[in-house]
């Protein structure tokens, strides 16, 4: 009766298992090392900071929290960013400038990293943000109209009153400064009462 040798198959299974573990470890590595960095296609962190206007600290922070992918490393261990990240950083800058909170930016970045399957969710997120931006613009427009009206009032005021520095009643109340009337009242209470003339008292 022939005895089957299970040594080789078990060794093959073990090797495959080890290869799978190694593969998973490499996939989870945050900053893999690349030996050959293509000149002109990759940028060091200082160059990326100069081009985008972001500080080196900000770029590292974005990388740490997951807003941008972890950078590759060149042969000397320095970060090497693909130039394609420039468009993404520019878009993040627009989101930030229009008031999107960091949590919203992170959510969008996470959806983006998942690929085309999340396009619908990304669109909904941007639509909601657009509505918030429009509401903010409308609020700013209202404030701008109020400023225009105030400036127009000053420009049409008589020339004799343009040099006066007295605040308007409502402006005095808002600033906490006393009005002219209240100032006169306080000055009056600080003086002793005058003695009335004899003829005025009927003596």
GICORJO-V202463 format. One record per backbone hydrogen bond with DSSP energy under -0.5 kcal/mol. NH is the residue of the N-H (numbers start at 0). CO is the residue of the C=O. If there is no record, write none. Layout:
nh = [NH/NH]
co = [CO/CO]
This chain:
nh = [3/5/9/10/11/12/13/14/15/16/17/18/19/20/21/22/23/24/25/26/27/28/33/36/37/40/41/42/47/48/49/50/51/52/58/59/60/61/62/63/64/65/66/67/71/72/73/76/79/80/82/84/85/86/87/88/89/90/91/92/93/94/95/96/97/98/99/104/105/106/107/108/109/110/111/112/113/113/114/117/118/121/122/123/124/125/126/127/128/129/130/131/132/133/134/135/136/137/138/139/140/141/142/143/144/145/146/147/148/149/150/151/152/153/154/155/156/160/161/161/162/163/171/172/173/174/175/176/182/183/184/185/186/187/188/189/190/200/201/202]
co = [1/3/5/6/7/8/9/10/11/12/13/14/15/16/17/18/19/20/21/22/23/24/72/34/35/37/37/80/43/44/45/46/47/48/54/55/56/57/58/59/60/61/61/61/79/31/77/73/71/42/40/81/82/83/83/84/85/86/87/88/89/90/91/92/93/95/94/100/101/102/103/104/105/106/107/108/109/110/111/114/115/117/118/119/120/121/122/123/124/125/126/127/128/129/130/131/132/133/134/135/136/137/138/139/140/141/142/143/144/145/146/147/148/149/150/151/153/157/157/158/158/160/167/168/169/170/171/171/178/179/180/181/182/183/184/185/187/196/197/197]
